[in-house]
Structures are given as structure tokens and as C-alpha cells.
């Protein structure tokens, strides 16, 4: 089990309300083994299982970090957007992309169109930043250009760092609302870390990285996301150490090569 996850206790998870599930009648059958029981018609989430699968997800992100793979974070529910911001801020900028508002169908599966839109975003952004050009426009033209930029940034600004349509992992926060994103990721064989409560219609085929918890407990989500971010950053740190070691070894080998002496 990940050392980061070992540091948290079941009582800590319980005190944050992580165990509170949704109605018994809305339980996804595939999540039956993640439920400890029922109380007053509500599912009681098995925190032992939550901790176990959180550890698996953390291990995955450590491996992704070691390979310097990118994370695509999707969290469009209003109550998780600040948590998305915090997660993004804790990861090096070029290693994470995100969608905070509406996931547009084809974001991954129709990448050629998305890439054109990202180029358009870059062009409009450059036009607005070019003060000499921007100031030469009429007031109405300035407002129209700024509105276009704002709209593009709202829906596509978080994707500008995405290198291609195959991020190393998709992190779906409050996964009940991210079904389209998860379907696209699954179609492209992208591993999915899904953070969800017991009420959800679409689940990934592979549930190894599905973390069941009370998705309305901001403190529980914050703890889980902090662990995942730290796991990824640990992987990045290991990757950097390996690169430095290889560079040092290469330099040492070069210095130890016998020098040719001119006759």
C-alpha cells in the first residue's frame, strides 16, 4: 500500500464523512462490494475498500509521474471546481490539463477538431495581447474579440497543455457527471481514476482505480486529491533523480575516456 495512504486512518476518513453513500435504490450493482451495509435507506461505504483503491490509484499516479506522463483532470460539478484548481496548482503546469466547465463531446476522440480550436485560441489570445493591434480596433471590435477569447478560454483554456489525445491518465472528480469523458478515455484505452459516490450510471470497465466516497464532502475530496497529487509529484521527483543520475553517469564516463595523444 502507498506510504501516503498508510498515513491516513479509517477514523480520519470516517470523521470527514467519507462513508456516507447515496440511496440504497440508486446503488450501481457493480459497486455492491464497496458498500459495508445500509442505514436508514442509505449506503454506508466500506472505508477499508476506499482506502485500498485509493492506494492503487496513488500507485498508478506515482508510476505515471516517473514516466512524466500527463494527467487530464475533469471536474465539471460546481462544488468541486475549487478543488480542481487546487489540484492543478499542486502539479507542474506542463504535466496537467483540465476541463472545469462542460466536457465537449469529441474532446479526445475528435482531436483534430480540438487541435484546430486550440490554434484558434492561441491566435485570438495573441491578437488581444498585441496592444498596438488591439488598440487600433474600434470599441465594438475589441469587445467582440474579448468575448470570443473568454468563450474559448472557458471551454478550451485548460487543454492548451495537452500534448495529444492520449494523456497517461484521466482523473474524473465526481465521476457521475463525467460519463462522456470516461467513455472517450475508455475508447482510447486511457486508464481512468474515477472518484464517485454509490449513485452512478456509467462506470469504467476496470474498477481498479475507482474510489468510492462521499463526493459531497469537500474535506474528504480534498484529502483524496492531496494524496493523489503528492503521489504523482513523488513519481516526478523520482524521474528527475533518474535523469540527473544518468546525466552524471554519462559525464563521468566521458571524463574517464582515455585521451588520444598526438604523436
Rosetta blueprint (number, residue, H / E / L):
1 X L
2 X L
3 X H
4 X H
5 X H
6 X H
7 X L
8 X L
9 X L
10 X H
11 X H
12 X H
13 X H
14 X H
15 X H
16 X L
17 X L
18 X L
19 X L
20 X E
21 X E
22 X E
23 X E
24 X H
25 X H
26 X H
27 X E
28 X L
29 X H
30 X H
31 X H
32 X H
33 X H
34 X H
35 X E
36 X E
37 X E
38 X E
39 X E
40 X L
41 X L
42 X E
43 X E
44 X E
45 X E
46 X L
47 X H
48 X H
49 X H
50 X H
51 X H
52 X H
53 X H
54 X H
55 X H
56 X H
57 X H
58 X H
59 X H
60 X H
61 X H
62 X H
63 X H
64 X H
65 X H
66 X H
67 X L
68 X L
69 X L
70 X L
71 X E
72 X E
73 X E
74 X E
75 X L
76 X L
77 X L
78 X H
79 X H
80 X H
81 X H
82 X H
83 X H
84 X H
85 X H
86 X H
87 X H
88 X H
89 X H
90 X L
91 X L
92 X L
93 X H
94 X H
95 X H
96 X E
97 X E
98 X E
99 X E
100 X L
101 X L
102 X L
103 X L
104 X L
105 X L
106 X L
107 X L
108 X L
109 X L
110 X L
111 X H
112 X H
113 X H
114 X H
115 X H
116 X H
117 X H
118 X H
119 X H
120 X H
121 X H
122 X H
123 X H
124 X H
125 X H
126 X H
127 X H
128 X H
129 X H
130 X L
131 X H
132 X H
133 X H
134 X H
135 X H
136 X L
137 X L
138 X L
139 X H
140 X H
141 X H
142 X H
143 X H
144 X H
145 X H
146 X H
147 X H
148 X H
149 X H
150 X H
151 X H
152 X H
153 X H
154 X H
155 X H
156 X H
157 X H
158 X H
159 X H
160 X L
161 X L
162 X L
163 X L
164 X L
165 X L
166 X L
167 X L
168 X L
169 X E
170 X E
171 X E
172 X E
173 X E
174 X L
175 X H
176 X H
177 X H
178 X L
179 X H
180 X H
181 X H
182 X H
183 X H
184 X H
185 X H
186 X H
187 X H
188 X L
189 X L
190 X L
191 X E
192 X E
193 X E
194 X E
195 X E
196 X E
197 X L
198 X L
199 X E
200 X L
201 X L
202 X L
203 X L
204 X L
205 X L
206 X L
207 X L
208 X L
209 X L
210 X E
211 X E
212 X E
213 X L
214 X L
215 X L
216 X L
217 X L
218 X H
219 X H
220 X H
221 X H
222 X H
223 X H
224 X H
225 X H
226 X H
227 X H
228 X H
229 X H
230 X H
231 X H
232 X H
233 X H
234 X H
235 X H
236 X H
237 X H
238 X H
239 X H
240 X H
241 X H
242 X H
243 X H
244 X H
245 X H
246 X H
247 X H
248 X H
249 X H
250 X H
251 X H
252 X H
253 X H
254 X H
255 X H
256 X H
257 X L
258 X L
259 X L
260 X L
261 X L
262 X L
263 X L
